[in-house]
């Protein structure tokens, strides 16, 4: 039996919609992928990078409140986020190119 993504602490309908665009449809799929792979997929499918969105996901997968991330732990997550963003977010692609890619007219770079 599968659970909705919104059943994970801190993740609501908007996160669920972003995950669906990335081909992630259940809480179980998201947990299996983990925070880093999930967030990379979100970035590759058009989610704008935002550090809070990343650590909300990390905290949620740990069953912790979103604002529980502090100090050295938050600093370490920032390093992970920056690496993910550099690897998965194509800031050079225009919105038109993204849409053409989504409908299959052009391939991802």
The first five atom37 places (N, CA, C, CB, O) and aatype in JSON, in Angstrom:
{
  "aatype": [20, 20, 20, 20, 20, 20, 20, 20, 20, 20, 20, 20, 20, 20, 20, 20, 20, 20, 20, 20, 20, 20, 20, 20, 20, 20, 20, 20, 20, 20, 20, 20, 20, 20, 20, 20, 20, 20, 20, 20, 20, 20, 20, 20, 20, 20, 20, 20, 20, 20, 20, 20, 20, 20, 20, 20, 20, 20, 20, 20, 20, 20, 20, 20, 20, 20, 20, 20, 20, 20, 20, 20, 20, 20, 20, 20, 20, 20, 20, 20, 20, 20, 20, 20, 20, 20, 20, 20, 20, 20, 20, 20, 20, 20, 20, 20, 20, 20, 20, 20, 20, 20, 20, 20, 20, 20, 20, 20, 20],
  "atom_mask": [
    [1, 1, 1, 1, 1],
    [1, 1, 1, 1, 1],
    [1, 1, 1, 1, 1],
    [1, 1, 1, 1, 1],
    [1, 1, 1, 1, 1],
    [1, 1, 1, 1, 1],
    [1, 1, 1, 1, 1],
    [1, 1, 1, 1, 1],
    [1, 1, 1, 1, 1],
    [1, 1, 1, 1, 1],
    [1, 1, 1, 1, 1],
    [1, 1, 1, 1, 1],
    [1, 1, 1, 1, 1],
    [1, 1, 1, 1, 1],
    [1, 1, 1, 1, 1],
    [1, 1, 1, 1, 1],
    [1, 1, 1, 1, 1],
    [1, 1, 1, 1, 1],
    [1, 1, 1, 1, 1],
    [1, 1, 1, 1, 1],
    [1, 1, 1, 1, 1],
    [1, 1, 1, 1, 1],
    [1, 1, 1, 1, 1],
    [1, 1, 1, 1, 1],
    [1, 1, 1, 1, 1],
    [1, 1, 1, 1, 1],
    [1, 1, 1, 1, 1],
    [1, 1, 1, 1, 1],
    [1, 1, 1, 1, 1],
    [1, 1, 1, 1, 1],
    [1, 1, 1, 1, 1],
    [1, 1, 1, 1, 1],
    [1, 1, 1, 1, 1],
    [1, 1, 1, 1, 1],
    [1, 1, 1, 1, 1],
    [1, 1, 1, 1, 1],
    [1, 1, 1, 1, 1],
    [1, 1, 1, 1, 1],
    [1, 1, 1, 1, 1],
    [1, 1, 1, 1, 1],
    [1, 1, 1, 1, 1],
    [1, 1, 1, 1, 1],
    [1, 1, 1, 1, 1],
    [1, 1, 1, 1, 1],
    [1, 1, 1, 1, 1],
    [1, 1, 1, 1, 1],
    [1, 1, 1, 1, 1],
    [1, 1, 1, 1, 1],
    [1, 1, 1, 1, 1],
    [1, 1, 1, 1, 1],
    [1, 1, 1, 1, 1],
    [1, 1, 1, 1, 1],
    [1, 1, 1, 1, 1],
    [1, 1, 1, 1, 1],
    [1, 1, 1, 1, 1],
    [1, 1, 1, 1, 1],
    [1, 1, 1, 1, 1],
    [1, 1, 1, 1, 1],
    [1, 1, 1, 1, 1],
    [1, 1, 1, 1, 1],
    [1, 1, 1, 1, 1],
    [1, 1, 1, 1, 1],
    [1, 1, 1, 1, 1],
    [1, 1, 1, 1, 1],
    [1, 1, 1, 1, 1],
    [1, 1, 1, 1, 1],
    [1, 1, 1, 1, 1],
    [1, 1, 1, 1, 1],
    [1, 1, 1, 1, 1],
    [1, 1, 1, 1, 1],
    [1, 1, 1, 1, 1],
    [1, 1, 1, 1, 1],
    [1, 1, 1, 1, 1],
    [1, 1, 1, 1, 1],
    [1, 1, 1, 1, 1],
    [1, 1, 1, 1, 1],
    [1, 1, 1, 1, 1],
    [1, 1, 1, 1, 1],
    [1, 1, 1, 1, 1],
    [1, 1, 1, 1, 1],
    [1, 1, 1, 1, 1],
    [1, 1, 1, 1, 1],
    [1, 1, 1, 1, 1],
    [1, 1, 1, 1, 1],
    [1, 1, 1, 1, 1],
    [1, 1, 1, 1, 1],
    [1, 1, 1, 1, 1],
    [1, 1, 1, 1, 1],
    [1, 1, 1, 1, 1],
    [1, 1, 1, 1, 1],
    [1, 1, 1, 1, 1],
    [1, 1, 1, 1, 1],
    [1, 1, 1, 1, 1],
    [1, 1, 1, 1, 1],
    [1, 1, 1, 1, 1],
    [1, 1, 1, 1, 1],
    [1, 1, 1, 1, 1],
    [1, 1, 1, 1, 1],
    [1, 1, 1, 1, 1],
    [1, 1, 1, 1, 1],
    [1, 1, 1, 1, 1],
    [1, 1, 1, 1, 1],
    [1, 1, 1, 1, 1],
    [1, 1, 1, 1, 1],
    [1, 1, 1, 1, 1],
    [1, 1, 1, 1, 1],
    [1, 1, 1, 1, 1],
    [1, 1, 1, 1, 1],
    [1, 1, 1, 1, 1]
  ],
  "atom_positions": [
    [[0.84, -1.18, 0.0], [0.0, 0.0, 0.0], [0.89, 1.24, 0.0], [-0.96, 0.0, 1.22], [1.89, 1.29, 0.71]],
    [[0.51, 2.23, -0.78], [1.34, 3.43, -0.88], [0.71, 4.59, -0.11], [1.55, 3.81, -2.34], [-0.5, 4.69, 0.03]],
    [[1.59, 5.45, 0.36], [1.18, 6.63, 1.13], [1.46, 7.88, 0.32], [1.91, 6.69, 2.51], [2.42, 7.91, -0.45]],
    [[0.63, 8.91, 0.47], [0.9, 10.16, -0.24], [2.15, 10.84, 0.3], [-0.3, 11.1, -0.13], [2.5, 10.68, 1.47]],
    [[2.81, 11.58, -0.53], [4.01, 12.32, -0.12], [3.68, 13.26, 1.02], [4.59, 13.11, -1.31], [4.51, 13.49, 1.91]],
    [[2.47, 13.82, 1.01], [2.09, 14.75, 2.08], [1.94, 14.07, 3.43], [0.79, 15.43, 1.72], [1.71, 14.74, 4.44]],
    [[2.06, 12.75, 3.47], [2.04, 12.06, 4.77], [3.38, 12.18, 5.49], [1.69, 10.57, 4.59], [3.49, 11.87, 6.68]],
    [[4.41, 12.64, 4.77], [5.72, 12.88, 5.38], [5.68, 14.24, 6.06], [6.88, 12.81, 4.31], [5.22, 15.22, 5.48]],
    [[6.17, 14.29, 7.27], [6.17, 15.53, 8.04], [6.79, 16.66, 7.22], [6.95, 15.34, 9.37], [7.78, 16.46, 6.52]],
    [[6.2, 17.83, 7.31], [6.65, 19.08, 6.67], [6.29, 19.2, 5.19], [8.12, 19.2, 6.82], [6.41, 20.29, 4.63]],
    [[5.86, 18.13, 4.54], [5.61, 18.17, 3.1], [4.11, 18.23, 2.82], [6.23, 16.94, 2.4], [3.35, 17.37, 3.26]],
    [[3.72, 19.25, 2.1], [2.3, 19.44, 1.82], [1.98, 19.28, 0.35], [1.87, 20.8, 2.28], [2.77, 18.71, -0.4]],
    [[0.82, 19.77, -0.06], [0.36, 19.6, -1.44], [1.3, 20.18, -2.49], [-0.99, 20.23, -1.59], [1.47, 19.59, -3.56]],
    [[1.9, 21.32, -2.22], [2.81, 21.92, -3.21], [4.04, 21.04, -3.43], [3.25, 23.33, -2.76], [4.49, 20.87, -4.57]],
    [[4.57, 20.47, -2.35], [5.72, 19.58, -2.48], [5.29, 18.32, -3.23], [6.3, 19.22, -1.08], [6.04, 17.78, -4.04]],
    [[4.1, 17.85, -2.95], [3.56, 16.67, -3.61], [3.45, 16.91, -5.12], [2.18, 16.29, -3.03], [3.79, 16.03, -5.92]],
    [[2.99, 18.09, -5.52], [2.88, 18.44, -6.94], [4.25, 18.5, -7.6], [2.16, 19.79, -7.11], [4.42, 18.01, -8.72]],
    [[5.23, 19.1, -6.92], [6.58, 19.17, -7.47], [7.16, 17.77, -7.64], [7.5, 20.02, -6.55], [7.82, 17.48, -8.64]],
    [[6.92, 16.91, -6.67], [7.41, 15.53, -6.77], [6.74, 14.8, -7.92], [7.16, 14.78, -5.45], [7.4, 14.04, -8.63]],
    [[5.45, 15.01, -8.12], [4.74, 14.37, -9.23], [5.36, 14.78, -10.57], [3.23, 14.73, -9.2], [5.51, 13.95, -11.46]],
    [[5.71, 16.07, -10.71], [6.36, 16.53, -11.94], [7.7, 15.83, -12.14], [6.57, 18.06, -11.9], [8.16, 15.66, -13.27]],
    [[8.32, 15.43, -11.04], [9.62, 14.74, -11.1], [9.46, 13.22, -11.18], [10.46, 15.1, -9.87], [10.46, 12.49, -11.15]],
    [[8.22, 12.74, -11.28], [7.98, 11.31, -11.4], [8.0, 10.55, -10.08], [8.98, 10.72, -12.3], [8.13, 9.33, -10.07]],
    [[7.86, 11.27, -8.99], [7.84, 10.66, -7.65], [6.41, 10.8, -7.13], [8.89, 11.34, -6.66], [5.92, 11.92, -6.94]],
    [[5.75, 9.67, -6.89], [4.32, 9.73, -6.6], [3.92, 9.24, -5.22], [3.59, 8.95, -7.61], [2.78, 9.44, -4.8]],
    [[4.83, 8.6, -4.5], [4.46, 8.09, -3.18], [5.54, 8.42, -2.16], [4.23, 6.58, -3.24], [6.69, 8.68, -2.5]],
    [[5.13, 8.4, -0.9], [6.08, 8.62, 0.19], [7.14, 7.53, 0.19], [5.35, 8.66, 1.55], [8.3, 7.8, 0.51]],
    [[6.75, 6.33, -0.16], [7.71, 5.22, -0.18], [8.79, 5.43, -1.24], [6.98, 3.89, -0.43], [9.97, 5.17, -0.99]],
    [[8.38, 5.9, -2.42], [9.36, 6.2, -3.48], [10.33, 7.28, -3.01], [8.65, 6.65, -4.78], [11.54, 7.17, -3.2]],
    [[9.78, 8.32, -2.4], [10.6, 9.42, -1.93], [11.6, 8.94, -0.87], [9.72, 10.54, -1.36], [12.78, 9.29, -0.92]],
    [[11.14, 8.15, 0.07], [12.04, 7.62, 1.11], [13.13, 6.75, 0.51], [11.26, 6.82, 2.15], [14.28, 6.81, 0.93]],
    [[12.77, 5.94, -0.48], [13.76, 5.08, -1.13], [14.82, 5.9, -1.87], [13.07, 4.13, -2.11], [16.0, 5.53, -1.86]],
    [[14.41, 6.99, -2.49], [15.35, 7.85, -3.2], [16.24, 8.63, -2.24], [14.6, 8.82, -4.1], [17.42, 8.86, -2.52]],
    [[15.67, 9.04, -1.12], [16.41, 9.87, -0.18], [16.31, 11.34, -0.55], [17.87, 9.45, -0.12], [15.85, 11.69, -1.63]],
    [[16.75, 12.18, 0.36], [16.6, 13.62, 0.18], [17.4, 14.16, -1.0], [17.02, 14.34, 1.44], [16.88, 14.95, -1.78]],
    [[18.65, 13.75, -1.13], [19.5, 14.33, -2.16], [19.02, 13.98, -3.57], [20.94, 13.86, -1.98], [18.92, 14.86, -4.43]],
    [[18.72, 12.72, -3.82], [18.25, 12.31, -5.15], [16.88, 12.92, -5.44], [18.2, 10.77, -5.26], [16.62, 13.36, -6.56]],
    [[16.01, 12.95, -4.45], [14.7, 13.56, -4.65], [14.86, 15.03, -5.03], [13.84, 13.43, -3.38], [14.25, 15.49, -5.99]],
    [[15.67, 15.76, -4.27], [15.82, 17.19, -4.55], [16.49, 17.42, -5.89], [16.62, 17.86, -3.44], [16.13, 18.37, -6.6]],
    [[17.45, 16.58, -6.26], [18.08, 16.7, -7.58], [17.03, 16.53, -8.69], [19.21, 15.65, -7.75], [17.05, 17.26, -9.68]],
    [[16.14, 15.57, -8.51], [15.08, 15.36, -9.51], [14.13, 16.56, -9.57], [14.3, 14.08, -9.2], [13.67, 16.94, -10.64]],
    [[13.84, 17.14, -8.41], [12.98, 18.33, -8.39], [13.64, 19.46, -9.18], [12.69, 18.78, -6.94], [12.99, 20.14, -9.96]],
    [[14.93, 19.66, -8.96], [15.65, 20.73, -9.66], [15.66, 20.48, -11.17], [17.08, 20.85, -9.14], [15.49, 21.41, -11.96]],
    [[15.87, 19.23, -11.56], [15.94, 18.9, -12.99], [14.59, 19.04, -13.69], [16.44, 17.49, -13.16], [14.54, 19.12, -14.91]],
    [[13.51, 19.08, -12.92], [12.19, 19.23, -13.53], [11.57, 20.59, -13.28], [11.25, 18.16, -13.02], [10.36, 20.76, -13.37]],
    [[12.41, 21.57, -12.96], [11.95, 22.94, -12.92], [11.75, 23.6, -11.58], [10.73, 23.01, -13.61], [11.45, 24.8, -11.53]],
    [[11.9, 22.87, -10.48], [11.79, 23.51, -9.17], [12.97, 24.46, -9.01], [11.77, 22.45, -8.02], [14.12, 24.09, -9.24]],
    [[12.68, 25.68, -8.61], [13.75, 26.65, -8.37], [14.47, 26.28, -7.07], [13.19, 28.11, -8.3], [13.82, 25.96, -6.07]],
    [[15.79, 26.31, -7.08], [16.54, 25.92, -5.88], [16.3, 26.88, -4.72], [18.03, 25.84, -6.19], [16.35, 28.1, -4.88]],
    [[16.04, 26.31, -3.57], [15.84, 27.11, -2.36], [16.28, 26.26, -1.18], [14.33, 27.57, -2.21], [15.76, 25.16, -0.96]],
    [[17.22, 26.77, -0.42], [17.81, 26.01, 0.67], [16.76, 25.52, 1.67], [18.84, 26.84, 1.38], [16.83, 24.38, 2.13]],
    [[15.8, 26.36, 2.01], [14.78, 25.95, 2.98], [13.98, 24.76, 2.45], [13.82, 27.13, 3.31], [13.69, 23.83, 3.2]],
    [[13.63, 24.77, 1.17], [12.92, 23.64, 0.59], [13.7, 22.35, 0.69], [12.61, 23.92, -0.85], [13.12, 21.28, 0.88]],
    [[15.02, 22.45, 0.58], [15.87, 21.27, 0.71], [15.9, 20.77, 2.15], [17.29, 21.57, 0.24], [15.67, 19.58, 2.4]],
    [[16.17, 21.65, 3.1], [16.3, 21.14, 4.46], [14.96, 20.78, 5.08], [17.01, 22.15, 5.33], [14.92, 19.98, 6.02]],
    [[13.86, 21.34, 4.59], [12.53, 20.9, 5.01], [12.35, 19.42, 4.64], [11.4, 21.78, 4.34], [11.82, 18.63, 5.42]],
    [[12.8, 19.07, 3.45], [12.74, 17.68, 3.0], [13.61, 16.78, 3.87], [13.17, 17.57, 1.53], [13.16, 15.71, 4.31]],
    [[14.83, 17.19, 4.13], [15.74, 16.4, 4.97], [15.14, 16.19, 6.36], [17.12, 17.09, 5.08], [15.11, 15.07, 6.87]],
    [[14.67, 17.27, 6.96], [14.09, 17.16, 8.3], [12.84, 16.28, 8.29], [13.75, 18.55, 8.84], [12.63, 15.48, 9.2]],
    [[12.0, 16.44, 7.27], [10.79, 15.63, 7.17], [11.09, 14.15, 7.09], [9.98, 16.06, 5.97], [10.42, 13.34, 7.73]],
    [[12.1, 13.78, 6.31], [12.46, 12.37, 6.19], [13.01, 11.82, 7.5], [13.49, 12.18, 5.08], [13.0, 10.61, 7.73]],
    [[13.49, 12.7, 8.36], [13.97, 12.28, 9.68], [12.85, 12.36, 10.72], [15.16, 13.15, 10.12], [13.06, 12.02, 11.88]],
    [[11.65, 12.8, 10.3], [10.53, 12.92, 11.23], [10.66, 14.1, 12.18], [10.39, 11.66, 12.02], [10.07, 14.11, 13.26]],
    [[11.44, 15.09, 11.77], [11.72, 16.26, 12.62], [11.0, 17.49, 12.09], [13.23, 16.52, 12.72], [10.72, 17.57, 10.89]],
    [[10.7, 18.46, 12.97], [10.11, 19.72, 12.49], [11.08, 20.42, 11.55], [9.75, 20.65, 13.69], [12.3, 20.29, 11.69]],
    [[10.55, 21.16, 10.59], [11.39, 21.81, 9.59], [12.39, 22.78, 10.2], [10.53, 22.54, 8.6], [13.48, 22.96, 9.67]],
    [[12.02, 23.41, 11.31], [12.9, 24.43, 11.9], [13.84, 23.86, 12.96], [12.06, 25.53, 12.52], [14.42, 24.62, 13.74]],
    [[14.0, 22.55, 12.98], [14.88, 21.89, 13.93], [16.34, 21.88, 13.48], [14.41, 20.47, 14.17], [17.23, 21.47, 14.23]],
    [[16.59, 22.33, 12.27], [17.92, 22.31, 11.68], [18.68, 23.58, 12.09], [17.84, 22.18, 10.13], [18.27, 24.69, 11.76]],
    [[19.79, 23.39, 12.82], [20.53, 24.55, 13.34], [22.03, 24.26, 13.37], [20.03, 24.91, 14.74], [22.47, 23.12, 13.27]],
    [[22.79, 25.33, 13.51], [24.23, 25.23, 13.76], [25.01, 24.45, 12.72], [24.45, 24.61, 15.07], [24.82, 24.63, 11.52]],
    [[25.89, 23.58, 13.21], [26.78, 22.81, 12.32], [26.0, 21.9, 11.39], [27.76, 22.0, 13.14], [26.4, 21.69, 10.24]],
    [[24.9, 21.35, 11.88], [24.08, 20.48, 11.03], [23.54, 21.28, 9.84], [22.91, 19.86, 11.84], [23.56, 20.8, 8.71]],
    [[23.07, 22.49, 10.09], [22.55, 23.34, 9.02], [23.66, 23.74, 8.06], [21.87, 24.59, 9.6], [23.47, 23.78, 6.85]],
    [[24.83, 24.02, 8.61], [25.98, 24.37, 7.76], [26.34, 23.21, 6.84], [27.19, 24.75, 8.63], [26.64, 23.42, 5.66]],
    [[26.32, 21.99, 7.37], [26.64, 20.81, 6.56], [25.59, 20.59, 5.48], [26.75, 19.56, 7.46], [25.92, 20.21, 4.35]],
    [[24.32, 20.82, 5.82], [23.27, 20.69, 4.82], [23.42, 21.73, 3.72], [21.89, 20.8, 5.47], [23.1, 21.47, 2.56]],
    [[23.89, 22.91, 4.09], [24.1, 23.97, 3.09], [25.15, 23.54, 2.07], [24.53, 25.29, 3.77], [25.01, 23.82, 0.88]],
    [[26.19, 22.88, 2.54], [27.23, 22.38, 1.64], [26.64, 21.35, 0.68], [28.41, 21.76, 2.44], [26.91, 21.39, -0.52]],
    [[25.84, 20.43, 1.2], [25.18, 19.43, 0.36], [24.24, 20.09, -0.65], [24.38, 18.43, 1.23], [24.23, 19.72, -1.83]],
    [[23.46, 21.07, -0.18], [22.53, 21.78, -1.06], [23.27, 22.48, -2.2], [21.71, 22.8, -0.25], [22.87, 22.38, -3.36]],
    [[24.35, 23.19, -1.86], [25.11, 23.9, -2.89], [25.67, 22.94, -3.93], [26.25, 24.7, -2.24], [25.68, 23.26, -5.12]],
    [[26.12, 21.77, -3.51], [26.64, 20.77, -4.44], [25.52, 20.24, -5.34], [27.3, 19.61, -3.67], [25.7, 20.08, -6.54]],
    [[24.35, 19.97, -4.74], [23.19, 19.53, -5.53], [22.78, 20.57, -6.56], [22.01, 19.21, -4.61], [22.53, 20.25, -7.72]],
    [[22.72, 21.79, -6.12], [22.32, 22.89, -6.99], [23.3, 23.03, -8.16], [22.24, 24.21, -6.2], [22.88, 23.22, -9.3]],
    [[24.57, 22.94, -7.88], [25.58, 23.06, -8.94], [25.47, 21.91, -9.94], [26.99, 23.1, -8.32], [25.69, 22.1, -11.14]],
    [[25.12, 20.73, -9.45], [25.06, 19.54, -10.3], [23.73, 19.44, -11.06], [25.25, 18.3, -9.45], [23.73, 19.0, -12.21]],
    [[22.63, 19.84, -10.46], [21.31, 19.51, -11.02], [20.51, 20.69, -11.56], [20.51, 18.83, -9.99], [19.51, 20.48, -12.24]],
    [[20.92, 21.9, -11.28], [20.12, 23.05, -11.71], [20.8, 23.74, -12.88], [19.91, 24.05, -10.54], [21.93, 24.22, -12.76]],
    [[20.12, 23.78, -14.01], [20.65, 24.41, -15.21], [20.14, 25.84, -15.3], [20.25, 23.6, -16.48], [19.09, 26.1, -15.9]],
    [[20.88, 26.75, -14.7], [20.42, 28.14, -14.68], [20.54, 28.81, -16.04], [21.2, 28.92, -13.65], [20.04, 29.92, -16.22]],
    [[21.19, 28.16, -17.0], [21.33, 28.75, -18.32], [20.17, 28.44, -19.26], [22.6, 28.28, -18.94], [20.1, 29.0, -20.35]],
    [[19.29, 27.57, -18.86], [18.18, 27.18, -19.73], [17.02, 28.16, -19.53], [17.72, 25.72, -19.42], [16.65, 28.5, -18.41]],
    [[16.46, 28.6, -20.64], [15.33, 29.52, -20.55], [14.07, 28.76, -20.2], [15.15, 30.3, -21.86], [14.01, 27.54, -20.33]],
    [[13.07, 29.49, -19.77], [11.77, 28.87, -19.48], [11.19, 28.22, -20.73], [10.8, 29.91, -18.92], [10.57, 27.16, -20.65]],
    [[11.37, 28.84, -21.88], [10.88, 28.27, -23.13], [11.57, 26.93, -23.4], [11.11, 29.25, -24.31], [10.92, 25.95, -23.76]],
    [[12.9, 26.89, -23.23], [13.63, 25.64, -23.43], [13.14, 24.56, -22.47], [15.13, 25.86, -23.26], [12.98, 23.4, -22.86]],
    [[12.9, 24.93, -21.23], [12.39, 23.97, -20.25], [11.04, 23.4, -20.7], [12.25, 24.62, -18.87], [10.81, 22.2, -20.62]],
    [[10.15, 24.27, -21.16], [8.84, 23.8, -21.59], [8.96, 22.92, -22.83], [7.91, 25.0, -21.88], [8.29, 21.89, -22.92]],
    [[9.79, 23.31, -23.79], [9.99, 22.48, -24.97], [10.55, 21.11, -24.6], [10.93, 23.19, -25.97], [10.19, 20.1, -25.19]],
    [[11.44, 21.08, -23.61], [11.97, 19.81, -23.14], [10.88, 18.97, -22.49], [13.13, 20.04, -22.16], [10.79, 17.77, -22.73]],
    [[10.04, 19.61, -21.67], [8.98, 18.88, -20.97], [8.0, 18.23, -21.93], [8.24, 19.81, -20.03], [7.47, 17.15, -21.65]],
    [[7.75, 18.87, -23.06], [6.8, 18.28, -24.01], [7.51, 17.44, -25.07], [5.98, 19.38, -24.69], [6.88, 16.94, -25.99]],
    [[8.83, 17.29, -24.93], [9.58, 16.38, -25.79], [10.07, 16.95, -27.1], [8.75, 15.23, -26.07], [10.44, 16.19, -28.0]],
    [[10.08, 18.28, -27.24], [10.54, 18.88, -28.49], [12.06, 18.96, -28.54], [9.93, 20.27, -28.65], [12.66, 18.76, -29.6]],
    [[12.68, 19.25, -27.41], [14.15, 19.27, -27.35], [14.6, 18.36, -26.21], [14.69, 20.73, -27.14], [13.85, 18.08, -25.28]],
    [[15.84, 17.92, -26.32], [16.4, 17.08, -25.28], [17.09, 17.93, -24.23], [17.36, 16.06, -25.87], [17.54, 19.04, -24.51]],
    [[17.18, 17.38, -23.01], [17.93, 18.06, -21.96], [19.38, 18.11, -22.33], [17.75, 17.37, -20.62], [19.91, 17.21, -22.98]],
    [[20.03, 19.18, -21.92], [21.47, 19.29, -22.14], [22.18, 18.51, -21.08], [21.94, 20.75, -22.13], [23.41, 18.46, -21.07]]
  ]
}
